Amino acid sequence: MLSGKLVPTRLRTERTVAAADRSKLKLICVADDPRWARVLARDKAADGQFWYSVTTTGVYCRPSCPSRTANPQNVALHDTLASAKATGFRSCKRCHPDGLSLDDENAKLVAKACRLIEENEEQPSLDELAGKVGRSSSYFHRVFKAVTGLTPKDYGAAHQAAKVRQGLETGNSVTGAMYDAGFNSSGRFYAKSTDMLGMTPSRYREGGINEKIRFAVGETSLGAILVASSEKGVAAILLGDDPNKLVHDLQDRFPKAELVGADPDYEALVARVVGFIEAPAIGLGLPLDIRGTAFQQRVWQALQEIPVGQTVSYAEVARRIGAPKSARAIASACAANNLAVAIPCHRVVRDDGSLSGYAWGVERKRALLDRESRETAAAAG
């Protein structure tokens, strides 16, 4: 009576071994698949390229899913979303593999916030913006900065400055440009206008014509140097081999300004800058006229905080300004720098520590870093 219900021991053992072999084969296949490494790394760049399902939890996920890493023995990889759905498993509630990725959702959220800032005459408050996009103020602030590299307030200020420039460039009066940009107080406008424009609004409206830029050329151990200043401060420090080319470079950077050279008094200031180039640790101690976009200025401020004798990667600078995905934009900001050594873009290197491009030549970059390293070592010893 019982014989029909019993499985021979030998057959039961063979089935168990066969099942174990299949599990082992599956483990080897998934663990050795290059895509599994991207799952382990929670690689957001892999989202949309493939999906994976987990038999023990009965869910399917995108590669960047933040859930606890599954045992590869229980995982299947899928080339398409349809294939993942065909397992009959449910969609993961943490990574939402059927819809937009978290990064895409955040980008959409920030784009909406940017439109709100641009369409309002007055800068909306952080709480107002967060409420309009349906997020908490702290979360929204963090996401906005990560996506744009700026805080909502800084973005609003940059947009307002762009409107002022546009108004002045299209022939509006200074007063008209002021009101069109959302300033309701002339005192508040003029307090900010020079920082926004690099000169007075009336001079900017005239195309920067007649702005006086004093300059002089000198020599350093790194070659020729040109230093130029506006009324606000040092506006350019350029390095090179040919003094004449440096003058042409200055003309290209300030095409509408009146360049004034051969000033004996100004040459004393150049001597101070030369001394700073030779020994950066002493500091420059001169006011700077830093002109750039709001993002560039954030980058340049971060560069000025890198101590003498140290280097950081482009990715690290991006993290420091709260925009971890903007490493390429960091490199562009470094390339746009007018103030060699004063804004120390030479202290930014690749992730592996190797030297990348430098506006004034990689060899000068290497020489500056070697010099600063020796200075730091000597001071420590």
C-alpha positions, 0 to 999 in steps of 0.5 A, a space after each residue: 500500500 505504501 510502495 506507490 507513494 515512496 520515492 526510491 532513495 537513489 532517484 530522490 538523491 539524483 533529483 536533489 543533485 540535479 536541482 543543485 547543479 541547476 542552481 549552481 549553474 544559474 549562480 555562475 551565469 548571473 554572477 559572471 554576467 557583467 550586468 550583475 556588477 552594475 546591479 551590485 554598484 547600483 549603477 543608475 546609468 544602467 537603468 532602462 538598459 536591463 531589469 532583474 527579478 528576484 524569486 525569493 521576494 517575487 519582485 522585479 527591479 531596475 539596476 539602481 534599486 536601493 534594496 538589499 542586494 539579492 543572492 545571485 542564485 535567486 536572480 534572473 536578468 532581463 533585457 526588456 521590461 516586458 520580459 521582467 513583467 512576464 515572470 508574474 512578479 510585482 513591480 518593486 515599490 522602492 525603485 519603481 521600475 515601470 516608470 521614470 527613474 528617481 533621477 528622471 523624476 528629480 530632473 522633471 521636478 527641478 525643471 518645473 521649479 525653474 519655470 516657476 522661478 522664471 515666470 514669477 516677477 519676484 523670487 518665490 520662497 523656498 517653501 512656496 517652490 517646494 509646495 508647488 512641486 509637492 516635496 518637503 523644503 529640505 528635500 527639494 533644496 537638496 535635489 535642486 542643488 544636486 541637479 543644477 549646482 545652484 540653490 533655488 535662491 542662487 538660480 533666481 538671482 542668476 535668472 534676474 541678472 540675465 534679465 537685467 543684461 538682456 534688458 540693457 542689451 536690447 536698448 531699454 533704459 536702466 530704469 526699464 531694465 530694473 523693473 522688467 527684471 523684478 526689482 521694485 527698489 532702485 536702491 536694491 537694484 544698484 546695490 546688486 548691479 555692479 556685482 551682476 554686471 561687472 560695471 555700472 548699469 549705464 556703462 553696461 548698456 553702452 556695451 562696456 565701452 570706455 570701461 578702463 582696464 589697466 594692465 602690465 606685462 612682467 616675467 616669472 619663472 613660468 614665463 610671461 605674465 599679464 596682470 589687468 585690473 578694473 575699478 573693482 579689482 584684478 580682473 585677469 592674470 594670464 600666463 604664457 610664452 609671448 607677451 604680445 599674445 597675452 595682450 591679444 588674449 586680454 583684448 579678446 577677453 575684454 573686447 569693448 574696454 579701453 586698455 591702458 598700459 605703461 603705467 609705472 604705478 600699476 607695475 608695482 601691483 604686477 610685482 606683487 602678483 609675480 611674487 604671489 606666483 613664485 610663492 603662492 603660500 604668501 597669498 595675493 591680498 588684492 581685491 578680485 573682479 571675478 566675472 562669470 555665471 552663478 555656477 562658475 562663481 560657485 566653482 571658483 569659490 570652491 577652488 579658492 578654498 583648496 589649500 596650497 599643496 593639495 589637489 582635488 578631482 573634478 568629481 570632488 569639486 562637484 560634490 563640494 558644491 552640491 552638484 555631484 553630476 557636474 564634473 564636466 561642467 566643473 572642467 568647463 568652469 576651470 577652462 573659463 577662469 581668467 585669474 591664473 593661480 589666484 583662482 587655483 584651477 591648477 589644483 584640480 586633477 583627474 580622479 586617478 591623480 593625473 594632470 588634465 588640461 590647463 589653459 596656460 599649459 600642462 607643464 605650467 600646471 605641473 610646475 605650480 603643483 611641484 612648487 606648492 608641494 615643496 613649499 608645503 613640505 618645507 613649512 611642515 619640516 
